[in-house]
Amino acid sequence: MNLILILIIYTILLLLFIKYILPDSLFVNIDPDSVHFLYNGKKWFEYRLGDIFYNPVLVNTKEHCKRFPYSIATEYANDKDIKKIITSRFLKKDDLVLHLRVGDIIDKYPKFHQKQYFKDGEWWDSLVKYINTNKIKRVILMGGAHMPECLEKSWEYLESKKLFFENNNIKTMYRLACSPDEDIVYCSKAKHFATTGGQYGKLLSEIIEGYGGKVFK
């Protein structure tokens, strides 16, 4: 009897230890309707901006910057001026926000839809002309995949467009994988906007025009 009791105690202690060392996200309800829906994905599990700012000795800064290359933490690790970093992310009147369709659409749509969603050379050249005519100094490449599909091809596509603009002497910045709701708020005051298509891109266009911004067509 004593042996059984000891085994039970050891089992309970072992389970408590396992729960202690594993992330809390494994023990909460991830249902978006749940009050416990706080976990924002494995991608951000090790994101520690506070430690980078106040206690950088606690963080492997090099590895952190590798995992989060476009984060405020990475910029701060290299620049040390957080006010300038935050200000640089504000939209300015000489910025253009470009919404790019990425994700599953890259492989799932037939070839006759490719021009609709990815445009042709003439469209991209016209966009560069619009940028130069309106004296736009920076293009914000904005996109996100709502499904974990075609991510590598999406990244190659994004990088190719970044290189395209830079080859035309146009500065670029990424805004990727943010909440669609936050992207609407972010874009609402854009002075210039373009989209490669879709219902979400159409909605963004109408909202931006409603606030007095220009939409490239």
C-alpha positions as a printed NumPy array, in Angstrom:
array([[  0.   ,   0.   ,   0.   ],
       [  2.814,   2.376,   0.883],
       [  4.511,   1.576,  -2.429],
       [  1.363,   2.488,  -4.339],
       [  1.074,   5.771,  -2.451],
       [  4.702,   6.579,  -3.18 ],
       [  4.19 ,   5.849,  -6.89 ],
       [  1.137,   8.105,  -6.975],
       [  3.064,  10.932,  -5.293],
       [  6.001,  10.502,  -7.683],
       [  3.611,  10.487, -10.666],
       [  1.941,  13.705,  -9.501],
       [  5.308,  15.372,  -8.939],
       [  6.503,  14.242, -12.363],
       [  3.396,  15.649, -14.061],
       [  3.767,  18.941, -12.207],
       [  7.403,  19.153, -13.268],
       [  6.509,  18.463, -16.907],
       [  3.841,  21.159, -16.79 ],
       [  6.367,  23.557, -15.264],
       [  9.003,  23.096, -17.978],
       [  6.59 ,  23.108, -20.945],
       [  5.123,  26.367, -22.353],
       [  1.763,  27.449, -20.984],
       [  0.352,  27.46 , -24.512],
       [  0.147,  23.657, -24.376],
       [ -2.273,  23.812, -21.436],
       [ -4.714,  26.528, -22.506],
       [ -7.66 ,  26.521, -24.829],
       [ -6.522,  27.943, -28.188],
       [-10.103,  28.346, -29.385],
       [-10.351,  31.976, -30.625],
       [-13.688,  32.283, -28.824],
       [-12.04 ,  31.437, -25.517],
       [-11.027,  34.023, -22.91 ],
       [ -7.679,  32.213, -22.857],
       [ -6.898,  33.077, -26.484],
       [ -3.735,  35.015, -25.695],
       [ -1.048,  32.976, -27.413],
       [  0.032,  34.733, -30.614],
       [  1.779,  31.833, -32.287],
       [  5.043,  29.933, -32.089],
       [  6.726,  32.567, -34.236],
       [  6.706,  35.081, -31.381],
       [  7.304,  32.7  , -28.479],
       [ 10.883,  33.934, -27.934],
       [ 10.276,  37.58 , -28.835],
       [ 11.71 ,  39.605, -25.919],
       [ 11.845,  43.288, -26.792],
       [ 11.828,  44.295, -23.118],
       [ 14.925,  42.21 , -22.388],
       [ 16.708,  43.46 , -25.506],
       [ 16.067,  47.013, -24.305],
       [ 16.712,  46.679, -20.552],
       [ 18.761,  43.489, -20.055],
       [ 20.473,  42.505, -23.327],
       [ 22.907,  40.249, -21.426],
       [ 19.995,  37.873, -20.829],
       [ 19.35 ,  37.413, -24.542],
       [ 21.354,  35.864, -27.359],
       [ 21.052,  39.03 , -29.432],
       [ 22.594,  37.561, -32.581],
       [ 20.169,  34.627, -32.603],
       [ 17.263,  36.923, -31.731],
       [ 18.03 ,  39.186, -34.699],
       [ 18.235,  36.138, -36.964],
       [ 14.797,  34.929, -35.853],
       [ 13.123,  38.351, -36.013],
       [ 15.   ,  40.226, -38.778],
       [ 12.367,  42.938, -39.326],
       [ 11.422,  43.559, -35.696],
       [ 11.897,  46.678, -33.594],
       [ 14.145,  44.607, -31.318],
       [ 16.523,  43.827, -34.171],
       [ 16.652,  47.446, -35.305],
       [ 17.256,  48.533, -31.721],
       [ 20.096,  46.031, -31.303],
       [ 21.834,  47.719, -34.24 ],
       [ 20.769,  51.342, -33.781],
       [ 20.041,  51.946, -30.05 ],
       [ 17.594,  54.781, -30.852],
       [ 14.114,  53.371, -30.24 ],
       [ 12.338,  56.699, -30.818],
       [ 13.859,  57.003, -34.294],
       [ 13.   ,  53.369, -35.045],
       [  9.35 ,  53.842, -34.078],
       [  9.076,  57.13 , -35.964],
       [ 10.536,  55.533, -39.1  ],
       [  7.607,  53.113, -39.1  ],
       [  4.99 ,  55.864, -39.212],
       [  3.42 ,  56.466, -42.61 ],
       [  4.529,  59.694, -44.285],
       [  2.967,  61.655, -47.112],
       [  5.673,  60.488, -49.531],
       [  5.138,  56.771, -48.745],
       [  3.219,  54.273, -50.859],
       [  1.733,  51.146, -49.271],
       [  1.734,  48.195, -51.657],
       [ -0.531,  45.29 , -50.679],
       [  0.762,  42.045, -52.197],
       [ -1.265,  38.848, -52.461],
       [  0.83 ,  35.96 , -51.138],
       [  0.356,  32.511, -49.632],
       [ -1.796,  29.738, -51.083],
       [ -2.805,  31.907, -54.028],
       [  0.643,  31.483, -55.61 ],
       [  0.06 ,  27.793, -56.436],
       [ -3.687,  27.301, -56.21 ],
       [ -4.89 ,  29.669, -58.911],
       [ -4.721,  28.678, -62.605],
       [ -2.439,  30.511, -65.005],
       [ -5.128,  32.81 , -66.393],
       [ -5.483,  34.277, -62.879],
       [ -1.768,  34.93 , -62.498],
       [ -1.894,  38.273, -64.329],
       [ -4.884,  39.332, -62.224],
       [ -3.108,  38.715, -58.922],
       [  0.553,  39.169, -59.807],
       [  0.304,  41.617, -62.735],
       [  2.608,  41.856, -65.74 ],
       [  5.702,  43.896, -66.526],
       [  3.648,  46.776, -67.89 ],
       [  1.746,  47.12 , -64.595],
       [  4.935,  47.17 , -62.544],
       [  6.603,  49.679, -64.869],
       [  3.512,  51.904, -64.638],
       [  3.682,  51.703, -60.853],
       [  7.313,  52.877, -60.919],
       [  6.257,  55.766, -63.157],
       [  3.477,  56.668, -60.693],
       [  5.981,  56.556, -57.825],
       [  8.422,  58.855, -59.606],
       [  5.705,  61.261, -60.806],
       [  4.311,  61.632, -57.28 ],
       [  7.807,  61.971, -55.743],
       [  7.275,  58.96 , -53.5  ],
       [ 10.385,  58.149, -51.488],
       [  9.48 ,  54.791, -49.935],
       [  7.338,  51.754, -50.693],
       [  5.984,  49.636, -47.828],
       [  5.525,  46.043, -49.004],
       [  2.596,  44.686, -47.018],
       [  1.356,  41.108, -47.045],
       [  0.477,  38.053, -45.033],
       [ -0.56 ,  34.44 , -45.546],
       [ -3.794,  33.326, -43.884],
       [ -2.797,  29.68 , -44.399],
       [  0.625,  28.041, -43.887],
       [  0.997,  27.237, -47.581],
       [  3.47 ,  28.32 , -50.298],
       [  5.478,  30.315, -47.766],
       [  8.863,  29.764, -49.423],
       [  7.522,  30.8  , -52.835],
       [  5.799,  33.778, -51.218],
       [  9.069,  34.882, -49.68 ],
       [ 10.874,  34.547, -53.019],
       [  8.136,  36.644, -54.618],
       [  8.388,  39.35 , -51.957],
       [ 12.16 ,  39.484, -52.209],
       [ 11.978,  39.753, -56.011],
       [  9.673,  42.772, -55.722],
       [ 11.88 ,  44.367, -53.081],
       [ 14.848,  43.969, -55.436],
       [ 12.778,  45.341, -58.331],
       [ 12.089,  48.591, -56.472],
       [ 15.624,  48.915, -55.167],
       [ 16.955,  48.468, -58.705],
       [ 14.76 ,  51.446, -59.58 ],
       [ 16.322,  53.462, -56.724],
       [ 13.187,  53.24 , -54.583],
       [ 13.593,  52.59 , -50.859],
       [ 11.485,  49.723, -49.467],
       [ 10.288,  48.454, -46.108],
       [  8.413,  45.286, -45.121],
       [  5.18 ,  45.066, -43.119],
       [  4.433,  41.351, -42.997],
       [  2.092,  38.924, -41.208],
       [  0.278,  41.542, -39.132],
       [ -3.37 ,  41.349, -38.132],
       [ -5.655,  42.171, -41.105],
       [ -7.569,  44.517, -38.787],
       [ -4.389,  46.358, -37.79 ],
       [ -3.341,  46.595, -41.438],
       [ -6.613,  48.342, -42.265],
       [ -6.019,  50.88 , -39.492],
       [ -2.383,  51.311, -40.567],
       [ -3.308,  51.866, -44.23 ],
       [ -6.342,  54.069, -43.652],
       [ -4.301,  57.285, -43.623],
       [ -1.954,  56.318, -46.474],
       [ -1.556,  59.077, -49.046],
       [ -0.692,  56.56 , -51.777],
       [ -1.747,  52.926, -52.12 ],
       [ -1.567,  50.054, -54.595],
       [ -2.719,  46.446, -54.463],
       [ -2.192,  43.378, -56.603],
       [ -5.816,  42.381, -56.092],
       [ -8.362,  40.44 , -54.098],
       [-11.393,  41.462, -52.058],
       [ -9.225,  42.597, -49.135],
       [ -7.158,  44.778, -51.466],
       [-10.373,  46.216, -52.897],
       [-11.636,  47.03 , -49.403],
       [ -8.343,  48.713, -48.489],
       [ -8.534,  50.791, -51.675],
       [-12.033,  52.043, -50.884],
       [-11.147,  52.864, -47.274],
       [ -8.018,  54.785, -48.304],
       [ -9.908,  56.725, -50.98 ],
       [-12.56 ,  57.476, -48.378],
       [ -9.886,  59.132, -46.252],
       [ -8.622,  61.152, -49.203],
       [ -5.692,  58.987, -50.291],
       [ -4.733,  58.141, -53.862],
       [ -4.998,  54.581, -55.195],
       [ -2.853,  53.503, -58.132],
       [ -4.999,  51.858, -60.817]])
